[in-house]
Amino acid sequence: MSLAWLWRRALGEGSSVYITERYGVRSLHIGSSTIQSSMRLSKPNDLELAYTRSMMGFLFFNERPERVLMIGLGGGSLAKFIYHRLPWTRIEVVEVNPQVLVTARQYFHVPANDARFAVTIGDGAERIAQPGEGADTIVVDGYDADSQVPELSSRAFYEACRRRLNERGVLVVNLWGSDRKFNDYLQRIEQAFPAGVVCLPAERPGNVIVFAFRDPPGSPRWEELEVKARELEALYGLEFGRFVRSLRKMNRSDGERLHVSPAGRAA
């Protein structure tokens, strides 16, 4: 009798949401064997997966976001990290699947709603398109089983994200580099964000994090980014120095600067 079967039975027969656990790491699966989120039981508020750590690279460009809007909860790793490590930030998460929220709260230590943290059940694309309070950072992790959710990867959706961002706001999108539609998704983001886009390849398993800017962020010097990386690494314990090196891989740059533009990818 497998542990995965036991978890599935606990969550409900036939549920597309299930959990596995191995070597002290608990993982969430939604509709496939692909790991959507992981939590080390001994460090439940840390970021276990490389791609979630890479998503925090938005701090290079907006270090003190007052409001973060997240589309997709998963196991809540990123939401928990921001909640516990950025105490000045208010977080709203929109999750379409009620079973995901129940599982995240019961098995992944996602906190209850309070003055700084709220998870609501709803359609993320509709929530972004509705009038409402702006956000300094919008985080989109819109995968369902093994593919991007179409409603969360259209040009119209990305344009709605841009309109929802506050001044100097950043959109953060998790993409799979091996997805056959990767270039299509990236082109849509570039078209929706003429102020500039940069890509940060995660260490593994092939995720690429896209940062898109409402307003031009300039062309930061590598020396400045390295100084900022050391500061952020000391604050949050994440590998920001590696992020700087990875930014060189997919973006236009020279020996002095990262050049941020809609055509910012390296040739």
Secondary structure as GFF3:
##gff-version 3
##sequence-region A 1 267
A	DSSP	alpha_helix	3	11	.	.	.	ID=ss1
A	DSSP	beta_strand	17	22	.	.	.	ID=ss2
A	DSSP	beta_strand	25	30	.	.	.	ID=ss3
A	DSSP	beta_strand	35	40	.	.	.	ID=ss4
A	DSSP	alpha_helix	50	55	.	.	.	ID=ss5
A	DSSP	three_ten_helix	56	60	.	.	.	ID=ss6
A	DSSP	beta_strand	67	71	.	.	.	ID=ss7
A	DSSP	alpha_helix	77	85	.	.	.	ID=ss8
A	DSSP	beta_strand	90	95	.	.	.	ID=ss9
A	DSSP	alpha_helix	98	107	.	.	.	ID=ss10
A	DSSP	beta_strand	117	121	.	.	.	ID=ss11
A	DSSP	alpha_helix	124	129	.	.	.	ID=ss12
A	DSSP	beta_strand	135	140	.	.	.	ID=ss13
A	DSSP	beta_strand	143	144	.	.	.	ID=ss14
A	DSSP	beta_strand	147	148	.	.	.	ID=ss15
A	DSSP	three_ten_helix	150	152	.	.	.	ID=ss16
A	DSSP	alpha_helix	155	164	.	.	.	ID=ss17
A	DSSP	beta_strand	165	176	.	.	.	ID=ss18
A	DSSP	alpha_helix	182	192	.	.	.	ID=ss19
A	DSSP	beta_strand	197	201	.	.	.	ID=ss20
A	DSSP	beta_strand	207	213	.	.	.	ID=ss21
A	DSSP	alpha_helix	222	236	.	.	.	ID=ss22
A	DSSP	alpha_helix	240	250	.	.	.	ID=ss23
###
